[in-house]
Amino acid sequence: MSSPQIPEKQWAQVIEKTGGPLQYKQIPVPKPGPDEVLVNVKYTGVCHTDLHALNGDWPLPTKLPLVGGHEGAGVVVGRGELVSEVNVGDHVGIKVCVHSSQSVKI
């Protein structure tokens, strides 16, 4: 399957500073690294962890700027050259665990 046309920018709710407000603005679409996939997110939610990041009321520092919604589902639209477990066009789930070898296919 050929890779779909990927835009250079996307719209997102961005946390620019602790305590808000959220900024609805265009941000660059990142290119996937060698061991990463790029997912066109179709569904996501805001969980309480996102609210902690916005409010700054947890013991971990928040890396800003931040786009919340770290759990969701979508379609793979790009992948790095080291990725072999998913293909462009696959439907995938996105978990809160990052930098792990765990994956979920839908």
N, C-alpha and C positions, 0 to 999 in steps of 0.2 A: 504494500500500500504506500503510495506517495505521501509525503508530508503535506499537511494542509497549509494554506497561506497563514502565516502568523503575523499579527499586527505588531508595530513597534511600541505602541502605547496601549494601556488599559485603564479603566476607571476603578478606583478603590476608595474605601474609607480608611484614612491614614491617621494614626495617632502620631502627632508631631512632638507633643510634650506631655509629660505626666500631668494628669488632671484634665486633659482635653483642651479644647473641643476636638471632635473628629473633623477631619478635613476631607471632603469628597473632591478628589482631584485625579488627574491623569498621571500615571507613573509608567516607567519603562517596563516592557515585558522582558524578563530576563532570558538569556540563552542558557540552556541546560549545560552543566559541566559534564565531564567525561563519564561520571557515574550517576548522573541525575536524569530525571524525566521532567518534561514540561507538561502540565495538565491544564486543560481548559476546564475550569471548575464550573460545574452545572448547579451544584447544591452545596451550601455550607451553612454553618450556624455560628452564632456567637455563644461561647460557653463562659462560665464564670472566670476561668483563667484569663480570658480576654479583658473582662472587667477589672480584675486585679492589675493587669498590665496598664490599663488606662488610668486607674486610680492610684497606682504606685503603692498599694497596700499589701505587698507580699515581700518576703525577705530576699528575693532575687532582683538584681537590677534589670530594668527593661531596656532592651536594645531599640533605640529610636532612630529613624521613624519605624513604625510597626504597622503592618496590615494584619488585622485579626482574622479569625475564621480558619483555624488550623485543622479542623476536622471537616471532611466533605467528600464529595464524589464528583468524578468528571471523566474526561476522555483524554488519553495521551495524545499530544500533538507534536511532540518532539522528544528526542532522547539522545543521550551522549553515546559516544562510540564504545564505551565499556559495558553498556546496559544490554543484557541478553534475555532477561526474564519477562519483559513487557515490550509490546510493539506499538507503533503509532496506530491509533484507532481502538486500542483496548480500553475498556471501561474499568476504572480503578477507584478504590477508596483511599482517602488520605487520613492518616492517623496522626495523633498528637506526637508520637515517637518520631523523632528525626534522627538521621544518621544511624539507622539500624538496618539489619538485614531482613527485617520482617516486612511482609507485603500482603496486601489484600486485593483480590480480584473480585469484581462484581459481575 
